[in-house]
Amino acid sequence: MSIFLQLLVLILVVLSIILTIGIPVTLASSQQWEKSKNLVFTGAGLWGLLVIITGVINSLVT
Protein backbone atom coordinates (compact mmCIF):
# COMPACT_ATOMS: atom_id res chain seq x y z
CA MET A 1 0.00 0.00 0.00
CA SER A 2 2.90 2.32 0.72
CA ILE A 3 4.33 1.81 -2.77
CA PHE A 4 0.93 2.64 -4.28
CA LEU A 5 0.84 5.86 -2.25
CA GLN A 6 4.32 6.80 -3.44
CA LEU A 7 3.27 6.15 -7.02
CA LEU A 8 0.22 8.38 -6.59
CA VAL A 9 2.39 11.17 -5.18
CA LEU A 10 4.83 10.81 -8.09
CA ILE A 11 1.98 11.06 -10.61
CA LEU A 12 0.61 14.07 -8.75
CA VAL A 13 3.98 15.85 -8.81
CA VAL A 14 4.53 15.13 -12.51
CA LEU A 15 1.03 16.32 -13.40
CA SER A 16 1.54 19.44 -11.29
CA ILE A 17 4.73 20.28 -13.15
CA ILE A 18 3.06 19.72 -16.52
CA LEU A 19 0.10 21.92 -15.58
CA THR A 20 2.36 24.61 -14.10
CA ILE A 21 4.17 24.91 -17.42
CA GLY A 22 1.31 24.14 -19.78
CA ILE A 23 -1.50 26.36 -18.52
CA PRO A 24 0.35 29.71 -18.73
CA VAL A 25 1.66 28.81 -22.19
CA THR A 26 -1.86 27.95 -23.30
CA LEU A 27 -3.31 31.15 -21.86
CA ALA A 28 -0.58 33.28 -23.44
CA SER A 29 -1.42 32.19 -26.96
CA SER A 30 -4.85 33.34 -28.09
CA GLN A 31 -5.45 30.65 -30.71
CA GLN A 32 -4.35 27.76 -28.50
CA TRP A 33 -6.93 28.46 -25.78
CA GLU A 34 -9.90 27.56 -27.94
CA LYS A 35 -8.24 24.34 -29.08
CA SER A 36 -6.97 23.14 -25.71
CA LYS A 37 -9.59 24.47 -23.28
CA ASN A 38 -11.02 20.98 -22.68
CA LEU A 39 -7.54 19.57 -22.11
CA VAL A 40 -6.77 22.21 -19.47
CA PHE A 41 -10.04 21.59 -17.64
CA THR A 42 -9.57 17.83 -17.82
CA GLY A 43 -6.03 18.16 -16.42
CA ALA A 44 -7.24 20.37 -13.59
CA GLY A 45 -10.04 17.94 -12.76
CA LEU A 46 -7.66 15.00 -12.83
CA TRP A 47 -5.26 16.91 -10.57
CA GLY A 48 -8.03 17.60 -8.05
CA LEU A 49 -9.15 13.98 -8.11
CA LEU A 50 -5.56 12.81 -7.54
CA VAL A 51 -5.25 15.15 -4.55
CA ILE A 52 -8.39 13.69 -2.98
CA ILE A 53 -7.45 10.07 -3.73
CA THR A 54 -3.92 10.60 -2.39
CA GLY A 55 -5.31 12.10 0.80
CA VAL A 56 -7.71 9.22 1.34
CA ILE A 57 -5.02 6.59 0.68
CA ASN A 58 -2.63 8.46 2.99
CA SER A 59 -5.18 8.43 5.80
CA LEU A 60 -5.57 4.66 5.38
CA VAL A 61 -1.83 3.96 5.37
CA THR A 62 -0.92 5.89 8.52
mmCIF file of the N, C-alpha and C atoms, coordinates in Angstrom:
data_MODEL
# 
_entry.id   MODEL 
# 
loop_
_atom_site.group_PDB 
_atom_site.id 
_atom_site.type_symbol 
_atom_site.label_atom_id 
_atom_site.label_alt_id 
_atom_site.label_comp_id 
_atom_site.label_asym_id 
_atom_site.label_entity_id 
_atom_site.label_seq_id 
_atom_site.pdbx_PDB_ins_code 
_atom_site.Cartn_x 
_atom_site.Cartn_y 
_atom_site.Cartn_z 
_atom_site.occupancy 
_atom_site.B_iso_or_equiv 
_atom_site.pdbx_formal_charge 
_atom_site.auth_seq_id 
_atom_site.auth_comp_id 
_atom_site.auth_asym_id 
_atom_site.auth_atom_id 
_atom_site.pdbx_PDB_model_num 
ATOM 1   N N  . MET A 1 1  ? 0.825   -1.190 0.000   1.00 0.00 ? 1  MET A N  1 
ATOM 2   C CA . MET A 1 1  ? 0.000   0.000  0.000   1.00 0.00 ? 1  MET A CA 1 
ATOM 3   C C  . MET A 1 1  ? 0.868   1.251  0.000   1.00 0.00 ? 1  MET A C  1 
ATOM 4   N N  . SER A 1 2  ? 2.006   1.175  0.650   1.00 0.00 ? 2  SER A N  1 
ATOM 5   C CA . SER A 1 2  ? 2.898   2.320  0.721   1.00 0.00 ? 2  SER A CA 1 
ATOM 6   C C  . SER A 1 2  ? 3.498   2.635  -0.655  1.00 0.00 ? 2  SER A C  1 
ATOM 7   N N  . ILE A 1 3  ? 3.786   1.594  -1.428  1.00 0.00 ? 3  ILE A N  1 
ATOM 8   C CA . ILE A 1 3  ? 4.330   1.809  -2.775  1.00 0.00 ? 3  ILE A CA 1 
ATOM 9   C C  . ILE A 1 3  ? 3.272   2.453  -3.666  1.00 0.00 ? 3  ILE A C  1 
ATOM 10  N N  . PHE A 1 4  ? 2.030   2.054  -3.515  1.00 0.00 ? 4  PHE A N  1 
ATOM 11  C CA . PHE A 1 4  ? 0.928   2.643  -4.276  1.00 0.00 ? 4  PHE A CA 1 
ATOM 12  C C  . PHE A 1 4  ? 0.777   4.121  -3.937  1.00 0.00 ? 4  PHE A C  1 
ATOM 13  N N  . LEU A 1 5  ? 0.913   4.461  -2.668  1.00 0.00 ? 5  LEU A N  1 
ATOM 14  C CA . LEU A 1 5  ? 0.838   5.861  -2.245  1.00 0.00 ? 5  LEU A CA 1 
ATOM 15  C C  . LEU A 1 5  ? 1.990   6.666  -2.841  1.00 0.00 ? 5  LEU A C  1 
ATOM 16  N N  . GLN A 1 6  ? 3.180   6.105  -2.852  1.00 0.00 ? 6  GLN A N  1 
ATOM 17  C CA . GLN A 1 6  ? 4.320   6.800  -3.440  1.00 0.00 ? 6  GLN A CA 1 
ATOM 18  C C  . GLN A 1 6  ? 4.143   6.988  -4.939  1.00 0.00 ? 6  GLN A C  1 
ATOM 19  N N  . LEU A 1 7  ? 3.546   6.023  -5.600  1.00 0.00 ? 7  LEU A N  1 
ATOM 20  C CA . LEU A 1 7  ? 3.270   6.151  -7.021  1.00 0.00 ? 7  LEU A CA 1 
ATOM 21  C C  . LEU A 1 7  ? 2.241   7.245  -7.286  1.00 0.00 ? 7  LEU A C  1 
ATOM 22  N N  . LEU A 1 8  ? 1.214   7.318  -6.455  1.00 0.00 ? 8  LEU A N  1 
ATOM 23  C CA . LEU A 1 8  ? 0.215   8.384  -6.589  1.00 0.00 ? 8  LEU A CA 1 
ATOM 24  C C  . LEU A 1 8  ? 0.844   9.761  -6.395  1.00 0.00 ? 8  LEU A C  1 
ATOM 25  N N  . VAL A 1 9  ? 1.725   9.884  -5.420  1.00 0.00 ? 9  VAL A N  1 
ATOM 26  C CA . VAL A 1 9  ? 2.391   11.166 -5.179  1.00 0.00 ? 9  VAL A CA 1 
ATOM 27  C C  . VAL A 1 9  ? 3.286   11.532 -6.355  1.00 0.00 ? 9  VAL A C  1 
ATOM 28  N N  . LEU A 1 10 ? 3.983   10.556 -6.922  1.00 0.00 ? 10 LEU A N  1 
ATOM 29  C CA . LEU A 1 10 ? 4.829   10.812 -8.085  1.00 0.00 ? 10 LEU A CA 1 
ATOM 30  C C  . LEU A 1 10 ? 3.991   11.292 -9.269  1.00 0.00 ? 10 LEU A C  1 
ATOM 31  N N  . ILE A 1 11 ? 2.867   10.638 -9.528  1.00 0.00 ? 11 ILE A N  1 
ATOM 32  C CA . ILE A 1 11 ? 1.984   11.056 -10.614 1.00 0.00 ? 11 ILE A CA 1 
ATOM 33  C C  . ILE A 1 11 ? 1.449   12.457 -10.352 1.00 0.00 ? 11 ILE A C  1 
ATOM 34  N N  . LEU A 1 12 ? 1.111   12.754 -9.115  1.00 0.00 ? 12 LEU A N  1 
ATOM 35  C CA . LEU A 1 12 ? 0.605   14.072 -8.751  1.00 0.00 ? 12 LEU A CA 1 
ATOM 36  C C  . LEU A 1 12 ? 1.666   15.149 -8.979  1.00 0.00 ? 12 LEU A C  1 
ATOM 37  N N  . VAL A 1 13 ? 2.898   14.877 -8.615  1.00 0.00 ? 13 VAL A N  1 
ATOM 38  C CA . VAL A 1 13 ? 3.976   15.846 -8.806  1.00 0.00 ? 13 VAL A CA 1 
ATOM 39  C C  . VAL A 1 13 ? 4.248   16.071 -10.287 1.00 0.00 ? 13 VAL A C  1 
ATOM 40  N N  . VAL A 1 14 ? 4.283   15.002 -11.073 1.00 0.00 ? 14 VAL A N  1 
ATOM 41  C CA . VAL A 1 14 ? 4.535   15.133 -12.509 1.00 0.00 ? 14 VAL A CA 1 
ATOM 42  C C  . VAL A 1 14 ? 3.409   15.909 -13.188 1.00 0.00 ? 14 VAL A C  1 
ATOM 43  N N  . LEU A 1 15 ? 2.167   15.598 -12.836 1.00 0.00 ? 15 LEU A N  1 
ATOM 44  C CA . LEU A 1 15 ? 1.027   16.318 -13.401 1.00 0.00 ? 15 LEU A CA 1 
ATOM 45  C C  . LEU A 1 15 ? 1.045   17.782 -12.985 1.00 0.00 ? 15 LEU A C  1 
ATOM 46  N N  . SER A 1 16 ? 1.448   18.062 -11.755 1.00 0.00 ? 16 SER A N  1 
ATOM 47  C CA . SER A 1 16 ? 1.537   19.445 -11.289 1.00 0.00 ? 16 SER A CA 1 
ATOM 48  C C  . SER A 1 16 ? 2.569   20.230 -12.087 1.00 0.00 ? 16 SER A C  1 
ATOM 49  N N  . ILE A 1 17 ? 3.694   19.611 -12.364 1.00 0.00 ? 17 ILE A N  1 
ATOM 50  C CA . ILE A 1 17 ? 4.732   20.282 -13.154 1.00 0.00 ? 17 ILE A CA 1 
ATOM 51  C C  . ILE A 1 17 ? 4.245   20.534 -14.573 1.00 0.00 ? 17 ILE A C  1 
ATOM 52  N N  . ILE A 1 18 ? 3.583   19.551 -15.153 1.00 0.00 ? 18 ILE A N  1 
ATOM 53  C CA . ILE A 1 18 ? 3.059   19.716 -16.516 1.00 0.00 ? 18 ILE A CA 1 
ATOM 54  C C  . ILE A 1 18 ? 2.024   20.834 -16.562 1.00 0.00 ? 18 ILE A C  1 
ATOM 55  N N  . LEU A 1 19 ? 1.120   20.872 -15.597 1.00 0.00 ? 19 LEU A N  1 
ATOM 56  C CA . LEU A 1 19 ? 0.100   21.915 -15.579 1.00 0.00 ? 19 LEU A CA 1 
ATOM 57  C C  . LEU A 1 19 ? 0.692   23.287 -15.272 1.00 0.00 ? 19 LEU A C  1 
ATOM 58  N N  . THR A 1 20 ? 1.718   23.342 -14.432 1.00 0.00 ? 20 THR A N  1 
ATOM 59  C CA . THR A 1 20 ? 2.363   24.612 -14.102 1.00 0.00 ? 20 THR A CA 1 
ATOM 60  C C  . THR A 1 20 ? 3.012   25.232 -15.334 1.00 0.00 ? 20 THR A C  1 
ATOM 61  N N  . ILE A 1 21 ? 3.542   24.407 -16.199 1.00 0.00 ? 21 ILE A N  1 
ATOM 62  C CA . ILE A 1 21 ? 4.172   24.914 -17.417 1.00 0.00 ? 21 ILE A CA 1 
ATOM 63  C C  . ILE A 1 21 ? 3.131   25.090 -18.529 1.00 0.00 ? 21 ILE A C  1 
ATOM 64  N N  . GLY A 1 22 ? 2.226   24.163 -18.648 1.00 0.00 ? 22 GLY A N  1 
ATOM 65  C CA . GLY A 1 22 ? 1.307   24.141 -19.781 1.00 0.00 ? 22 GLY A CA 1 
ATOM 66  C C  . GLY A 1 22 ? 0.201   25.172 -19.745 1.00 0.00 ? 22 GLY A C  1 
ATOM 67  N N  . ILE A 1 23 ? -0.367  25.441 -18.588 1.00 0.00 ? 23 ILE A N  1 
ATOM 68  C CA . ILE A 1 23 ? -1.497  26.361 -18.517 1.00 0.00 ? 23 ILE A CA 1 
ATOM 69  C C  . ILE A 1 23 ? -1.097  27.798 -18.858 1.00 0.00 ? 23 ILE A C  1 
ATOM 70  N N  . PRO A 1 24 ? -0.013  28.352 -18.316 1.00 0.00 ? 24 PRO A N  1 
ATOM 71  C CA . PRO A 1 24 ? 0.350   29.712 -18.731 1.00 0.00 ? 24 PRO A CA 1 
ATOM 72  C C  . PRO A 1 24 ? 0.709   29.821 -20.217 1.00 0.00 ? 24 PRO A C  1 
ATOM 73  N N  . VAL A 1 25 ? 1.334   28.791 -20.758 1.00 0.00 ? 25 VAL A N  1 
ATOM 74  C CA . VAL A 1 25 ? 1.661   28.809 -22.190 1.00 0.00 ? 25 VAL A CA 1 
ATOM 75  C C  . VAL A 1 25 ? 0.380   28.803 -23.015 1.00 0.00 ? 25 VAL A C  1 
ATOM 76  N N  . THR A 1 26 ? -0.580  28.009 -22.593 1.00 0.00 ? 26 THR A N  1 
ATOM 77  C CA . THR A 1 26 ? -1.860  27.946 -23.303 1.00 0.00 ? 26 THR A CA 1 
ATOM 78  C C  . THR A 1 26 ? -2.610  29.268 -23.206 1.00 0.00 ? 26 THR A C  1 
ATOM 79  N N  . LEU A 1 27 ? -2.609  29.878 -22.039 1.00 0.00 ? 27 LEU A N  1 
ATOM 80  C CA . LEU A 1 27 ? -3.309  31.146 -21.865 1.00 0.00 ? 27 LEU A CA 1 
ATOM 81  C C  . LEU A 1 27 ? -2.618  32.296 -22.589 1.00 0.00 ? 27 LEU A C  1 
ATOM 82  N N  . ALA A 1 28 ? -1.319  32.204 -22.777 1.00 0.00 ? 28 ALA A N  1 
ATOM 83  C CA . ALA A 1 28 ? -0.580  33.281 -23.439 1.00 0.00 ? 28 ALA A CA 1 
ATOM 84  C C  . ALA A 1 28 ? -0.851  33.325 -24.933 1.00 0.00 ? 28 ALA A C  1 
ATOM 85  N N  . SER A 1 29 ? -1.145  32.203 -25.525 1.00 0.00 ? 29 SER A N  1 
ATOM 86  C CA . SER A 1 29 ? -1.418  32.185 -26.959 1.00 0.00 ? 29 SER A CA 1 
ATOM 87  C C  . SER A 1 29 ? -2.929  32.189 -27.185 1.00 0.00 ? 29 SER A C  1 
ATOM 88  N N  . SER A 1 30 ? -3.400  33.166 -27.932 1.00 0.00 ? 30 SER A N  1 
ATOM 89  C CA . SER A 1 30 ? -4.846  33.343 -28.087 1.00 0.00 ? 30 SER A CA 1 
ATOM 90  C C  . SER A 1 30 ? -5.499  32.207 -28.878 1.00 0.00 ? 30 SER A C  1 
ATOM 91  N N  . GLN A 1 31 ? -4.850  31.710 -29.893 1.00 0.00 ? 31 GLN A N  1 
ATOM 92  C CA . GLN A 1 31 ? -5.450  30.651 -30.707 1.00 0.00 ? 31 GLN A CA 1 
ATOM 93  C C  . GLN A 1 31 ? -5.445  29.298 -30.001 1.00 0.00 ? 31 GLN A C  1 
ATOM 94  N N  . GLN A 1 32 ? -4.462  29.054 -29.159 1.00 0.00 ? 32 GLN A N  1 
ATOM 95  C CA . GLN A 1 32 ? -4.353  27.756 -28.501 1.00 0.00 ? 32 GLN A CA 1 
ATOM 96  C C  . GLN A 1 32 ? -5.433  27.554 -27.439 1.00 0.00 ? 32 GLN A C  1 
ATOM 97  N N  . TRP A 1 33 ? -5.960  28.620 -26.864 1.00 0.00 ? 33 TRP A N  1 
ATOM 98  C CA . TRP A 1 33 ? -6.931  28.465 -25.784 1.00 0.00 ? 33 TRP A CA 1 
ATOM 99  C C  . TRP A 1 33 ? -8.201  27.774 -26.273 1.00 0.00 ? 33 TRP A C  1 
ATOM 100 N N  . GLU A 1 34 ? -8.672  28.170 -27.425 1.00 0.00 ? 34 GLU A N  1 
ATOM 101 C CA . GLU A 1 34 ? -9.900  27.557 -27.942 1.00 0.00 ? 34 GLU A CA 1 
ATOM 102 C C  . GLU A 1 34 ? -9.693  26.081 -28.266 1.00 0.00 ? 34 GLU A C  1 
ATOM 103 N N  . LYS A 1 35 ? -8.508  25.729 -28.705 1.00 0.00 ? 35 LYS A N  1 
ATOM 104 C CA . LYS A 1 35 ? -8.237  24.339 -29.077 1.00 0.00 ? 35 LYS A CA 1 
ATOM 105 C C  . LYS A 1 35 ? -8.009  23.448 -27.858 1.00 0.00 ? 35 LYS A C  1 
ATOM 106 N N  . SER A 1 36 ? -7.370  23.992 -26.831 1.00 0.00 ? 36 SER A N  1 
ATOM 107 C CA . SER A 1 36 ? -6.975  23.138 -25.709 1.00 0.00 ? 36 SER A CA 1 
ATOM 108 C C  . SER A 1 36 ? -7.693  23.473 -24.402 1.00 0.00 ? 36 SER A C  1 
ATOM 109 N N  . LYS A 1 37 ? -8.824  24.138 -24.483 1.00 0.00 ? 37 LYS A N  1 
ATOM 110 C CA . LYS A 1 37 ? -9.590  24.467 -23.282 1.00 0.00 ? 37 LYS A CA 1 
ATOM 111 C C  . LYS A 1 37 ? -10.046 23.205 -22.555 1.00 0.00 ? 37 LYS A C  1 
ATOM 112 N N  . ASN A 1 38 ? -10.550 22.231 -23.297 1.00 0.00 ? 38 ASN A N  1 
ATOM 113 C CA . ASN A 1 38 ? -11.017 20.984 -22.684 1.00 0.00 ? 38 ASN A CA 1 
ATOM 114 C C  . ASN A 1 38 ? -9.867  20.214 -22.044 1.00 0.00 ? 38 ASN A C  1 
ATOM 115 N N  . LEU A 1 39 ? -8.695  20.260 -22.672 1.00 0.00 ? 39 LEU A N  1 
ATOM 116 C CA . LEU A 1 39 ? -7.535  19.569 -22.114 1.00 0.00 ? 39 LEU A CA 1 
ATOM 117 C C  . LEU A 1 39 ? -7.092  20.194 -20.794 1.00 0.00 ? 39 LEU A C  1 
ATOM 118 N N  . VAL A 1 40 ? -7.145  21.526 -20.711 1.00 0.00 ? 40 VAL A N  1 
ATOM 119 C CA . VAL A 1 40 ? -6.770  22.215 -19.475 1.00 0.00 ? 40 VAL A CA 1 
ATOM 120 C C  . VAL A 1 40 ? -7.753  21.875 -18.358 1.00 0.00 ? 40 VAL A C  1 
ATOM 121 N N  . PHE A 1 41 ? -9.045  21.906 -18.655 1.00 0.00 ? 41 PHE A N  1 
ATOM 122 C CA . PHE A 1 41 ? -10.040 21.591 -17.638 1.00 0.00 ? 41 PHE A CA 1 
ATOM 123 C C  . PHE A 1 41 ? -9.992  20.129 -17.214 1.00 0.00 ? 41 PHE A C  1 
ATOM 124 N N  . THR A 1 42 ? -9.709  19.242 -18.151 1.00 0.00 ? 42 THR A N  1 
ATOM 125 C CA . THR A 1 42 ? -9.566  17.828 -17.817 1.00 0.00 ? 42 THR A CA 1 
ATOM 126 C C  . THR A 1 42 ? -8.345  17.599 -16.928 1.00 0.00 ? 42 THR A C  1 
ATOM 127 N N  . GLY A 1 43 ? -7.237  18.268 -17.248 1.00 0.00 ? 43 GLY A N  1 
ATOM 128 C CA . GLY A 1 43 ? -6.029  18.157 -16.425 1.00 0.00 ? 43 GLY A CA 1 
ATOM 129 C C  . GLY A 1 43 ? -6.245  18.680 -15.020 1.00 0.00 ? 43 GLY A C  1 
ATOM 130 N N  . ALA A 1 44 ? -6.954  19.805 -14.919 1.00 0.00 ? 44 ALA A N  1 
ATOM 131 C CA . ALA A 1 44 ? -7.236  20.368 -13.593 1.00 0.00 ? 44 ALA A CA 1 
ATOM 132 C C  . ALA A 1 44 ? -8.161  19.455 -12.790 1.00 0.00 ? 44 ALA A C  1 
ATOM 133 N N  . GLY A 1 45 ? -9.140  18.875 -13.451 1.00 0.00 ? 45 GLY A N  1 
ATOM 134 C CA . GLY A 1 45 ? -10.038 17.944 -12.765 1.00 0.00 ? 45 GLY A CA 1 
ATOM 135 C C  . GLY A 1 45 ? -9.325  16.683 -12.324 1.00 0.00 ? 45 GLY A C  1 
ATOM 136 N N  . LEU A 1 46 ? -8.446  16.175 -13.178 1.00 0.00 ? 46 LEU A N  1 
ATOM 137 C CA . LEU A 1 46 ? -7.656  15.001 -12.827 1.00 0.00 ? 46 LEU A CA 1 
ATOM 138 C C  . LEU A 1 46 ? -6.723  15.300 -11.662 1.00 0.00 ? 46 LEU A C  1 
ATOM 139 N N  . TRP A 1 47 ? -6.143  16.502 -11.659 1.00 0.00 ? 47 TRP A N  1 
ATOM 140 C CA . TRP A 1 47 ? -5.258  16.910 -10.569 1.00 0.00 ? 47 TRP A CA 1 
ATOM 141 C C  . TRP A 1 47 ? -6.033  16.954 -9.246  1.00 0.00 ? 47 TRP A C  1 
ATOM 142 N N  . GLY A 1 48 ? -7.209  17.545 -9.255  1.00 0.00 ? 48 GLY A N  1 
ATOM 143 C CA . GLY A 1 48 ? -8.030  17.603 -8.045  1.00 0.00 ? 48 GLY A CA 1 
ATOM 144 C C  . GLY A 1 48 ? -8.429  16.227 -7.556  1.00 0.00 ? 48 GLY A C  1 
ATOM 145 N N  . LEU A 1 49 ? -8.791  15.356 -8.478  1.00 0.00 ? 49 LEU A N  1 
ATOM 146 C CA . LEU A 1 49 ? -9.153  13.983 -8.114  1.00 0.00 ? 49 LEU A CA 1 
ATOM 147 C C  . LEU A 1 49 ? -7.963  13.244 -7.519  1.00 0.00 ? 49 LEU A C  1 
ATOM 148 N N  . LEU A 1 50 ? -6.764  13.453 -8.092  1.00 0.00 ? 50 LEU A N  1 
ATOM 149 C CA . LEU A 1 50 ? -5.565  12.815 -7.539  1.00 0.00 ? 50 LEU A CA 1 
ATOM 150 C C  . LEU A 1 50 ? -5.251  13.325 -6.142  1.00 0.00 ? 50 LEU A C  1 
ATOM 151 N N  . VAL A 1 51 ? -5.482  14.603 -5.883  1.00 0.00 ? 51 VAL A N  1 
ATOM 152 C CA . VAL A 1 51 ? -5.251  15.150 -4.546  1.00 0.00 ? 51 VAL A CA 1 
ATOM 153 C C  . VAL A 1 51 ? -6.170  14.463 -3.535  1.00 0.00 ? 51 VAL A C  1 
ATOM 154 N N  . ILE A 1 52 ? -7.434  14.316 -3.893  1.00 0.00 ? 52 ILE A N  1 
ATOM 155 C CA . ILE A 1 52 ? -8.393  13.691 -2.980  1.00 0.00 ? 52 ILE A CA 1 
ATOM 156 C C  . ILE A 1 52 ? -8.064  12.214 -2.765  1.00 0.00 ? 52 ILE A C  1 
ATOM 157 N N  . ILE A 1 53 ? -7.768  11.495 -3.840  1.00 0.00 ? 53 ILE A N  1 
ATOM 158 C CA . ILE A 1 53 ? -7.446  10.068 -3.727  1.00 0.00 ? 53 ILE A CA 1 
ATOM 159 C C  . ILE A 1 53 ? -6.175  9.861  -2.910  1.00 0.00 ? 53 ILE A C  1 
ATOM 160 N N  . THR A 1 54 ? -5.165  10.706 -3.149  1.00 0.00 ? 54 THR A N  1 
ATOM 161 C CA . THR A 1 54 ? -3.918  10.598 -2.391  1.00 0.00 ? 54 THR A CA 1 
ATOM 162 C C  . THR A 1 54 ? -4.158  10.856 -0.907  1.00 0.00 ? 54 THR A C  1 
ATOM 163 N N  . GLY A 1 55 ? -4.992  11.821 -0.592  1.00 0.00 ? 55 GLY A N  1 
ATOM 164 C CA . GLY A 1 55 ? -5.310  12.102 0.804   1.00 0.00 ? 55 GLY A CA 1 
ATOM 165 C C  . GLY A 1 55 ? -6.034  10.949 1.482   1.00 0.00 ? 55 GLY A C  1 
ATOM 166 N N  . VAL A 1 56 ? -6.962  10.347 0.773   1.00 0.00 ? 56 VAL A N  1 
ATOM 167 C CA . VAL A 1 56 ? -7.715  9.216  1.341   1.00 0.00 ? 56 VAL A CA 1 
ATOM 168 C C  . VAL A 1 56 ? -6.781  8.019  1.554   1.00 0.00 ? 56 VAL A C  1 
ATOM 169 N N  . ILE A 1 57 ? -5.957  7.710  0.554   1.00 0.00 ? 57 ILE A N  1 
ATOM 170 C CA . ILE A 1 57 ? -5.022  6.589  0.681   1.00 0.00 ? 57 ILE A CA 1 
ATOM 171 C C  . ILE A 1 57 ? -4.023  6.866  1.803   1.00 0.00 ? 57 ILE A C  1 
ATOM 172 N N  . ASN A 1 58 ? -3.576  8.119  1.922   1.00 0.00 ? 58 ASN A N  1 
ATOM 173 C CA . ASN A 1 58 ? -2.632  8.464  2.993   1.00 0.00 ? 58 ASN A CA 1 
ATOM 174 C C  . ASN A 1 58 ? -3.261  8.291  4.374   1.00 0.00 ? 58 ASN A C  1 
ATOM 175 N N  . SER A 1 59 ? -4.532  8.601  4.500   1.00 0.00 ? 59 SER A N  1 
ATOM 176 C CA . SER A 1 59 ? -5.181  8.428  5.798   1.00 0.00 ? 59 SER A CA 1 
ATOM 177 C C  . SER A 1 59 ? -5.354  6.937  6.150   1.00 0.00 ? 59 SER A C  1 
ATOM 178 N N  . LEU A 1 60 ? -5.447  6.093  5.129   1.00 0.00 ? 60 LEU A N  1 
ATOM 179 C CA . LEU A 1 60 ? -5.574  4.664  5.376   1.00 0.00 ? 60 LEU A CA 1 
ATOM 180 C C  . LEU A 1 60 ? -4.227  4.014  5.717   1.00 0.00 ? 60 LEU A C  1 
ATOM 181 N N  . VAL A 1 61 ? -3.138  4.552  5.156   1.00 0.00 ? 61 VAL A N  1 
ATOM 182 C CA . VAL A 1 61 ? -1.825  3.962  5.374   1.00 0.00 ? 61 VAL A CA 1 
ATOM 183 C C  . VAL A 1 61 ? -1.313  4.281  6.782   1.00 0.00 ? 61 VAL A C  1 
ATOM 184 N N  . THR A 1 62 ? -1.465  5.515  7.213   1.00 0.00 ? 62 THR A N  1 
ATOM 185 C CA . THR A 1 62 ? -0.916  5.893  8.523   1.00 0.00 ? 62 THR A CA 1 
ATOM 186 C C  . THR A 1 62 ? -1.868  5.656  9.639   1.00 0.00 ? 62 THR A C  1 
# 
